[in-house]
Amino acid sequence: MDRHTEPQIRAPLAEPTPVRRRSRRGWRWLAAILFLGLLLVVGGRLAWTWLNPLGETTIDRSQPVLLESIHNLSRFEAASGNFQVVVDLEKDAAFLPDAIKGTRTLFVGAGSVDAYVEFGGLAKDAITVSPDRTTVTVRLPHAQLEKANLDNKRSYVYAQERGLLDRVGDFLSGNPQNQQELYVLAEKKITEAAVSSDLRARADANAKTMLENMLKALGFTKVVIVYDDPA
């Protein structure tokens, strides 16, 4: 190598161009513009929905099908009463003492009586609605009583006394005394007890409460119950 050869001087490397920085700034601006556009679209839609200048309001002024709904109930069993009666039935002979001829039976009769309100026969004008649909008036019959239902499992002969001739007659015939008369008499007394009780009044009150709850659920604020016949 030549000693007098001058050393080579390397030029410094050029700094890289800030391409990445400019690229990042561009993406940021683009994202900001897109986000701003999204806000404008969403905000405009919400404002349009809230203002709703072309929207429609639906008002239903039709009358509710009240009479048909009540007719579907047909008969509303509004109350039930449980009764128990002791039947004391005595049969004597005209000219013989009880020890020879005669019977006395103590029979415990237990049963129930149901009270119902008949909706099936309501007239077309039985239900009237006020013009503002806040008050409804219903004309109803008072509650009625079903036939007494005697419970055979809870009804029984408590005690019985029979004369000598009656005992012999039952032994020879092989047929004990027919208790049908006792059941019929017990049903009659239970029916009388139900009539004199407050069972029908309780049924009227229950039917009124049921109708009030049903009609108020349809939007009526006042329900008036009018009875066609006296209690």
Backbone hydrogen bonds, N-H to C=O, Kabsch-Sander energy under -0.5 kcal/mol:
donor,donor_aa,acceptor,acceptor_aa,energy
5,T,2,D,-1.5
10,R,8,Q,-0.6
19,V,17,T,-2.9
22,R,18,P,-1.5
23,S,19,V,-2.3
24,R,20,R,-2.7
25,R,21,R,-2.5
26,G,22,R,-2.2
27,W,23,S,-2.0
28,R,24,R,-2.1
29,W,25,R,-2.3
30,L,26,G,-2.4
31,A,27,W,-2.7
32,A,28,R,-2.5
33,I,29,W,-2.3
34,L,30,L,-2.4
35,F,31,A,-2.6
36,L,32,A,-2.4
37,G,33,I,-2.4
38,L,34,L,-2.3
39,L,35,F,-2.2
40,L,36,L,-2.1
41,V,37,G,-2.3
42,V,38,L,-2.8
43,G,39,L,-2.9
44,G,40,L,-2.2
45,R,41,V,-2.2
46,L,42,V,-2.6
47,A,43,G,-2.6
48,W,44,G,-2.4
49,T,45,R,-2.6
50,W,46,L,-2.5
51,L,47,A,-2.8
52,N,48,W,-3.3
55,G,52,N,-1.1
59,I,57,T,-0.5
61,R,59,I,-0.8
66,L,64,P,-2.1
69,S,65,V,-1.2
70,I,66,L,-2.4
71,H,67,L,-2.5
72,N,68,E,-1.7
73,L,69,S,-0.5
73,L,70,I,-0.9
74,S,70,I,-0.7
74,S,71,H,-1.2
75,R,73,L,-1.9
76,F,117,V,-2.6
77,E,75,R,-0.7
78,A,76,F,-1.2
78,A,115,A,-1.2
79,A,115,A,-1.8
81,G,113,V,-2.9
83,F,111,G,-3.2
85,V,109,G,-3.0
87,V,85,V,-0.6
87,V,107,F,-3.7
88,D,86,V,-0.6
89,L,87,V,-0.7
89,L,105,T,-2.6
90,E,88,D,-0.5
91,K,103,T,-3.2
93,A,101,K,-1.0
100,I,97,P,-1.3
101,K,97,P,-2.7
103,T,91,K,-2.4
104,R,161,E,-2.5
105,T,89,L,-3.1
106,L,159,A,-3.3
107,F,87,V,-2.9
107,F,105,T,-0.6
108,V,156,Y,-3.0
109,G,85,V,-3.4
109,G,107,F,-0.7
110,A,108,V,-0.5
111,G,83,F,-2.4
112,S,149,N,-2.1
113,V,81,G,-2.4
115,A,79,A,-3.3
116,Y,144,Q,-2.5
117,V,76,F,-2.2
119,F,74,S,-3.7
119,F,117,V,-0.6
120,G,74,S,-1.4
122,L,119,F,-1.4
126,A,123,A,-1.6
127,I,124,K,-0.5
128,T,137,T,-2.2
130,S,135,T,-2.8
133,R,130,S,-1.9
136,V,222,K,-2.1
137,T,128,T,-2.9
138,V,224,V,-3.0
139,R,126,A,-2.7
140,L,138,V,-0.6
140,L,226,V,-2.9
144,Q,116,Y,-2.9
146,E,114,D,-3.5
149,N,112,S,-2.9
150,L,148,A,-0.7
151,D,110,A,-3.0
152,N,150,L,-0.8
154,R,151,D,-0.6
155,S,151,D,-0.7
156,Y,108,V,-1.8
158,Y,106,L,-2.7
158,Y,156,Y,-0.6
159,A,106,L,-1.5
161,E,104,R,-3.0
163,G,102,G,-2.4
164,L,99,A,-2.3
165,L,100,I,-2.7
167,R,163,G,-2.1
168,V,164,L,-2.4
169,G,165,L,-2.4
170,D,166,D,-2.3
171,F,167,R,-2.1
172,L,168,V,-2.5
173,S,169,G,-2.2
174,G,170,D,-1.7
183,Y,179,Q,-1.8
184,V,180,Q,-2.6
185,L,181,E,-2.1
186,A,182,L,-2.3
187,E,183,Y,-2.5
188,K,184,V,-2.0
189,K,185,L,-2.2
190,I,186,A,-2.3
191,T,187,E,-2.3
192,E,188,K,-2.1
193,A,189,K,-2.2
194,A,190,I,-2.2
195,V,191,T,-2.2
196,S,192,E,-2.0
197,S,193,A,-0.6
197,S,194,A,-0.5
199,L,194,A,-0.5
202,R,198,D,-2.3
203,A,199,L,-2.1
204,D,200,R,-2.5
205,A,201,A,-2.1
206,N,202,R,-2.3
207,A,203,A,-2.5
208,K,204,D,-2.3
209,T,205,A,-2.2
210,M,206,N,-2.3
211,L,207,A,-2.3
212,E,208,K,-2.5
213,N,209,T,-2.3
214,M,210,M,-2.1
215,L,211,L,-2.9
216,K,212,E,-2.4
217,A,213,N,-1.4
218,L,214,M,-0.6
218,L,215,L,-0.7
219,G,216,K,-1.3
220,F,215,L,-1.7
221,T,134,T,-1.6
222,K,134,T,-2.0
224,V,136,V,-2.7
226,V,138,V,-3.0
226,V,224,V,-0.5
228,D,140,L,-2.2
